[in-house]
Amino acid sequence: MLRTLLILLSALALAAAGPAPLAGDYVLTGVREAAGGLELRPDGRFSYALTYGALDETAEGVWRQEGDRVLLTTEPKPRPAKWEIVNAEPGEPKVFALILENPRGQPIPNFTVYVKMNDGSEERGQTLNEWLEADLDSRIPVSVRFEVPVFDIASPSFPVDIATARRYRFRFDPADTGVRDFQDWPLLIRGSLLAPVDAPDGQGFRKVDPR
């Protein structure tokens, strides 16, 4: 009778314990030239970080389990980058000039800039630590746009009118650039591995043994 009772109590304890808890630290595995980590905390919050080439991204928010998946949602929601023209001046008669600055007024180099001309062609260049200047010829600039390929960020197309201004000062506020905006991003639970839905076998975040 005692043996039967002990077996029953043991079975009830295992049923109450359920599957192994998901909370813990995970490291990215199976992705070449990349490093990353994921922490699932018992309070339902998570922290995420990834470095891949020139890309660095992070995120924090809430997580929950639904069936065989863990869902991540960034919270608070990241603020999008902001672009604007802050000043336009007449400048020199035959020179088109632009500069891109951060909110502190410091020049931002190495962003891709596209200048569209009135004949439909588009000139491509890189922003500098100073004014980027080009001599005006028969073609006339009609718009300017910027891109940051590493973070998949692009500005709107800004119309320019050289009849009134040939010297333009733009501003870029990165806000929460580099923060990944997860909205119920699913990770499949494969034993100790949390894998993105479309990831090859063995690729994902593997739980670190606390021992």
N, C-alpha and C positions, 0 to 999 in steps of 0.2 A: 504493500500500500504506500509506504514511504517512498519507494523507488518510483512508483507511478506518479506520485505527487511532484517529486523533483523533476521528472521528465516534462510534466505538464507546465510547471513554473518556468522551466528553461525555454520551452516552446513559446510561451506567452512573452517572455522577455525578448526573444529574437523577433517576434512579430511586432512588438512595440518599437524596437530599435529601427526596423525598416532597412532600406538600403544604406550604403555608406554615405555619410554626409558630403555634400558638394562643397561646402565652405572650405576655403584653404587657398594656398598659393599655387599658381600654375606658371609654367614657362613654355614659350613657343618652341615647337620642335618640328623638324621636317622641312623647314624653309631655308634655303641657302642664302647666305649673306644677309640674314635678318636676325634681329634679337627682339624679344618681346616678353611681356609678362602680364598676368591677370591675377588679381586677388578678389576672391568672393568672400565677403565677410558674413558672419552669422546674422548681423543685423539687417541683411538685405541690400547692403551697399557694395559697390565694386570699384576697383581701380584698374586701369588698363594703360599700357605703354607699348609702343612699337617703334623700332628704328630699322629702316630699310633703305640703304643707300643714303641719299640726301634728305630722305623723308623722316621726320620725327613727329609722331602724333601721340596724344594722350586722351584719356576720357575718364570721367567719374560719374557715377549715377546709381541706379537701382537695378537689381537682378531678381529674377524669379524663375522657378521651374514649372514647366508645363509638359507633362508626359516625359518623353525622352529628350527634351530640349531645355536649355537654359537661355533665357531671353534677357538681353542687356538694353537698357534705355539710359542715355546720357541725361543727367539732371544736375544743375539746371541746363536748359537748352542753350547750346553755344550761340553767341552773338555773331552774325555774319560780318565779314569785312565790309568796309565802307570806302567808296571812292568819290572824289568831287574835284571840281575846278575851283580853286580858291582865289585866283587872280588872272587877269588877262590884260596885257599892255600892248600899245602900238609896236614898240621895239624898232629894230632897224628895218628899213624899207625892203630889202631883198634877202632877209634872213628869217627863217622859221625856227623858233627855239622853244624847248619845253624842259621842265624839270619835275621830278616826282619826289615828294617829301613825306615824311612821317608826321604824326600830330605834333611833334616837338620842333618841326621845321628843319629837320636834318635830311639831306638828300638820301634817296634809296637807290643804290646801284643794282645792276644785273637783273632787272625785270625786263621782260620782252615787251617792246612797244611796236605797235603797228600804226602807220600813218597812211590813211587812204587818200588817194588823189582824185582830182575831178575827172580823170580819164578812166577811172575804175581800177587802176593799178594800186598796189599796196607796197609800201616800203617797210622793211623790218629792221629793228635795231635793238640796242640794249641801253637802258637808262644808266646814267653815270653819277659820280659823286659831284657833278657840276652840271651846268646847262648843256643839253644836247642840242646842237645847232646844225642846220642844213641850209645851203644856199637855195633860194627859190629860182626855178626856171619856168618853162612854159606850163608845167604841171602845177596845180594849186592844191594844197592840203585842204581836205574837207572834213576829216574826222580823225580822232585818235582813240586807241584802245590799248589796254595793257593786259598781260597774262603772267601768272605765276605757275608754270607747269608742274612744279614739284607738289603743290598743294591743290592742283586742279582748280585754280581761282582765276577768274577773268573779270575785268571791269566792263561796264557798259561802254558803248561807243559814244564818245563825246564829240559833238559837232564843233568845228572851229571855223572862224570867218576871218581870213587874213586881211580883208578890207578894213576891218576895225581893230584887229589885234593879231600880232605875229609872235608874241611871247607869252607862253602859257605856263602857269604854275598849278600842278595837280597835287592832291593829297591822298595818301592811302592810310587808313586806320585798320590795322590787322584784326582788332577786336580779339575774337577767340580762334583765330587761324591756328591750325595745328591740333584743335580739339575735335575728335571724331564724334559726329552726331549720330549716335546709335538710336534707332527707334525699333525696339523689340528685335534687335539683331539676334538671330538664332544660332546657337551652338549645339550640335548634336552630342549627347552623352554616350561615349563609347568607352565604357570602363573608366579608366583614369584619364581619358583624353576627352577634351571638349573641342569639337571640330566644326569649323564653318561648313554649312550645308554642301557647298560645291568643292570642298577641299579633297585632294587625293588621300588615299589611305595613309595613315601615319602622320598626317599633317594637322597641326592644331595646337592646343594648349594642354600640356600634360601636367597632372598634379604632382607636386613635390612632396616626397615622403617626409613628414615632420621629424622623423627620427634622424 
